[in-house]
Amino acid sequence: MTYLILKNLHLATIVVTLTLFLLRGFWMMADSPRLQARWVRVVPHINDTLLLASGIGLAVMIQQYPLVHGWLTAKLFALI
C-alpha cells in the first residue's frame, strides 16, 4: 500500500514538473508578466523536492541503490 502511494506521488510530481516546465517556457517566449507571480517561483521547488524525496523513498523501499544498479546511477548523475 505504501509503495503504491509513493509510486503514484512520484508519477504525479513528474507530470507536474513537465507541465510547469512547458508552461513557464511558453510564458517566457510570450514575455508574460505571469512569470513574476510568487507561486510560479515557489511551486516548482516544492514539487521537485517532493519528486526527489519520493524517488529516494522508492529506491530505499525496493532496495535499489545508486552505484550498485546502473539505471539508478544514471538518474543520479543526470540529476547532479
N, C-alpha and C positions, 0 to 999 in steps of 0.2 A: 504494500500500500504506500509506504513512504517513497519507495523507488518510483512509482508511477507519478506521484505528486511532484517529486523533484525533476523527473524527466519532462513532465508537462510544463513546469515552470521554466526549465531550460529552453524548451522549444518555443514557448511563448515569448521569452525575452529575446530570442534570436529573431523572431518575426518583428517585434517592436524595434529592435536595433536597426534592421534593414529598412523598415518603414520610415523611421525617423531620419536615417541617413539620406534616403531618397528625397524625403520632404524638405530637409534642410538644404540639400543640393538644388532642388527646384527653386526654393525661396532665394538662395544665393544668386542663381542665374537670373531670376526675375528682379533682383535687387529689392526684395521685400523688407519692409520695416519689421515684419514678424520675427525676423532673426534676433532682434533685440529683446524679445519678451523673456522674462526671467525663467519661465518654465522650459523654454527651448534650450536654455543653457544648463539647467539643473537636471531635468528628467533623463537625458541620455546618460549622465554619470551614474544616477541611481540605477537605471536599467542595466547598464554594463556591469555594475558591481553585483547585482543580482545574477546576471549571466555568469560571471566568473565564480561566484560563490556556489551556484547550483552545479556548475561544471566540476568544481573541486569536490563537492559533495557526492556527485555521481561517480567520479573517479575513485574516491575512497570507498564508496558503497560497493562497487563492483570489483574492487581491488585491482585497479589498473593504475599504474604509476608511471610518471614520465621517466625517461632514461632507461626504462625497462621495456616498454612497449612503444614501438616505432610511431604508430599513429598519434599517440598522446604526446610523444616527444615533439613531433612535427607541429602539433597545435600549440604547444608551449612556446616553441621558438617563433612561431608566427605571431603569437601574442606579444612577445617581447619585441 
